[in-house]
Amino acid sequence: MAVDALAAQPAQPAPPGPLRAFWASFSENKGAVGGLVVLVVIALLAIFAHVVSPYSPYEQFRDFTKLPPAWEDGGNWQFVLGTDALGRDTLTRLIYGARISLFIGIAVMATSVVVGVLMGLTAAFLGGVVDTVIMRIMDLILSVPGLVLAILVVAVLGPSLTNTIVAVAIVYLPSYVRLVRASALGELGKDYVTASRVAGVGTLRLMFVTILPNCLAPLIVQAALGVSNAILEAAALGFLGLGAQPPTPEWGAMLADSREFIRSNPWIVTLPGLAILVTVVAINLMGDGLRDALDPKLKRS
Amino acid sequence: MIKFLLKRAALTLPTFFALMFVTFVAIRMVPGDPVEVRTGERGISPERLAQFRHELGLDQPIWKQFLDYVWQLLHGDFGTSIVTNEKVLTEFFSLFPATLELSLSAMLFAVVLGVPAGVTAAVKRGSWFDHTLMGAAVTGFSMPIFWWGLLLIMLVSERWGLTPVSGRIDLINYYFEPVTGFMLIDALRSDQPGAFWSALHHLILPTIVLGTVPLAVIARMTRSSMLEVLSEDYVRTARAKGLSPFRVIGFHALRNALIPVVTIVGLQVGTLLAGAVLTETIFSWPGVGKWLIEAIGRRDYPALQGGILLISSMVIVVNLIIDVLYGAINPRIRHGR
């Protein structure tokens, strides 16, 4: 792991283990720790959604439609955060929404990291025409504004959760390819790589075992921020009606669903957006901390 | 300099061609038959259907369709909207000023607030202002702007009644022919009392919504860039020379700190255009973003194709201009390659 380099700083008399060194640096940043705590809570809620949520996200209580949260006038403690226009429990839908949003974020990140690493390493190792073609394709993707590209992809494939993941993964692919290619090129000229080559290490082993681990630090940072971007983008697609389709309790789609009640029942509109904001802020705060801890070169503040 | 410029411009050509190819192929793959959309659900005689297909060129082999398409593009013909029967280029450029006005206004908002805020935070590093600003910045660029827009409408427009909910101007009281397409300028030119204020009123909320993410990014970038510059030797020298802090920060340091900020402003163009899609949808702002979303709903292939091509071309051209400007500001880049 790249954190080894951090742990092996000569200035420290007895170098602590890489994980401890990482944690020591990470926990200095209070915002990052706060973000991590909030994120863990949200993740636990998402994983155990079927246990912790009071109802089913699709169950309609026709006698209790458009209730405000319990502490407001006319609220009902049966439905702590109120109900939507069809009488579905908002708290339940938000919790299930966390499951969907986190899943989208992680799926997008995993897809674009895997494809990005493969393409980035290929471009760096093969060079020449392959490199040029790959990088020109990435330039092309970058030239179309993210959301517009995602809209195009979804328009072609049809709106659904899976296609949202594909679309957003394509949008964020270039940043990983560029990052991996640049750091791999940086490593390629170093002595340890030459030494491995002389020792007769094959190209594939060289790519994935020798070089890749040394490119991990910036990749991890990018991946963390990639999750939050993916969540935002997917919610925007959901809001435009091009992402997850109703009645799926996806936060963006919930917002779009409730737009007409903006005047009469502001809570139905406020809560799903707040859920998106809190999740994304938590991930971004954690990402900042990761960057400071893993990648001292990028440390800016 | 000219050589550098030509070289950078030539590098974008393959991207343009690839863009044409991709939009062409992608739009063919969109499910739904454009002829059916145009003729409606009732169905028409097979002869009329064949005639329609022929008029739209859909009966040609696919490679021929592509070559025709490129040929037309090179002649400035971006196709005709299937729904409105208008030239896509005409339609795009009649709506584009609205998007441009909104984007420029949002960028201005972001720079005017973001740069001073970032500088202040850097100078007063570690102060409550610094902490508050950085907290606000993280919130700002994590903002789902479609929700932010709805929230502002809910508070500012509905509850406090301060700003209008949608549109560019109060159409009941003011009407004039668009001349520049910029509502603020047209309103001033119209000599109708109050028209300008009405247009400005309509612009406020969309500007804030679209400008929030760039504002956060610019404030953060200015702060970190300023912090870096403040520790440089020449700043110390300037201080040692006895220059006033205001002069050191405002003149010597800021000038150098702004170089990365200029790049960031350029990179925000794509973000702005993508954000415009959402902002225009929320505020019923009659720009190209809203038009693009509507084109998807109507399965208006040529409009979608032309629109995406035009928007992307703009991003490419703006990035090219930024690159060249950057080369002009910073000689190291011009001569380095």
Chai-1 contact restraints between the chains, C-beta under 6 A:
chainA,res_idxA,chainB,res_idxB,connection_type,confidence,min_distance_angstrom,max_distance_angstrom,comment,restraint_id
A,R136,B,P14,contact,1.0,0.0,6.0,A-B,restraint_1
A,D139,B,T15,contact,1.0,0.0,6.0,A-B,restraint_2
A,L140,B,T15,contact,1.0,0.0,6.0,A-B,restraint_3
A,L140,B,A18,contact,1.0,0.0,6.0,A-B,restraint_4
A,S143,B,T15,contact,1.0,0.0,6.0,A-B,restraint_5
A,S143,B,S312,contact,1.0,0.0,6.0,A-B,restraint_6
A,S143,B,V315,contact,1.0,0.0,6.0,A-B,restraint_7
A,S143,B,I316,contact,1.0,0.0,6.0,A-B,restraint_8
A,V144,B,S312,contact,1.0,0.0,6.0,A-B,restraint_9
A,P145,B,G270,contact,1.0,0.0,6.0,A-B,restraint_10
A,P145,B,L273,contact,1.0,0.0,6.0,A-B,restraint_11
A,P145,B,A274,contact,1.0,0.0,6.0,A-B,restraint_12
A,G146,B,A274,contact,1.0,0.0,6.0,A-B,restraint_13
A,L147,B,A274,contact,1.0,0.0,6.0,A-B,restraint_14
A,L147,B,V277,contact,1.0,0.0,6.0,A-B,restraint_15
A,V148,B,A274,contact,1.0,0.0,6.0,A-B,restraint_16
A,L152,B,A26,contact,1.0,0.0,6.0,A-B,restraint_17
A,L152,B,I308,contact,1.0,0.0,6.0,A-B,restraint_18
A,A155,B,V30,contact,1.0,0.0,6.0,A-B,restraint_19
A,A155,B,I296,contact,1.0,0.0,6.0,A-B,restraint_20
A,V156,B,A26,contact,1.0,0.0,6.0,A-B,restraint_21
A,V156,B,M29,contact,1.0,0.0,6.0,A-B,restraint_22
A,V156,B,V30,contact,1.0,0.0,6.0,A-B,restraint_23
A,L232,B,P144,contact,1.0,0.0,6.0,A-B,restraint_24
A,A235,B,P144,contact,1.0,0.0,6.0,A-B,restraint_25
A,A236,B,L278,contact,1.0,0.0,6.0,A-B,restraint_26
A,F239,B,F146,contact,1.0,0.0,6.0,A-B,restraint_27
A,L255,B,W147,contact,1.0,0.0,6.0,A-B,restraint_28
A,I262,B,L150,contact,1.0,0.0,6.0,A-B,restraint_29
A,I262,B,M154,contact,1.0,0.0,6.0,A-B,restraint_30
A,R263,B,E158,contact,1.0,0.0,6.0,A-B,restraint_31
A,P266,B,M154,contact,1.0,0.0,6.0,A-B,restraint_32
A,V269,B,L150,contact,1.0,0.0,6.0,A-B,restraint_33
A,G273,B,P144,contact,1.0,0.0,6.0,A-B,restraint_34
A,G273,B,W147,contact,1.0,0.0,6.0,A-B,restraint_35
A,I276,B,P144,contact,1.0,0.0,6.0,A-B,restraint_36
A,V280,B,S142,contact,1.0,0.0,6.0,A-B,restraint_37
A,V281,B,V138,contact,1.0,0.0,6.0,A-B,restraint_38
A,V281,B,T139,contact,1.0,0.0,6.0,A-B,restraint_39
A,V281,B,S142,contact,1.0,0.0,6.0,A-B,restraint_40
A,N284,B,V138,contact,1.0,0.0,6.0,A-B,restraint_41
A,N284,B,S142,contact,1.0,0.0,6.0,A-B,restraint_42
A,R300,B,S224,contact,1.0,0.0,6.0,A-B,restraint_43
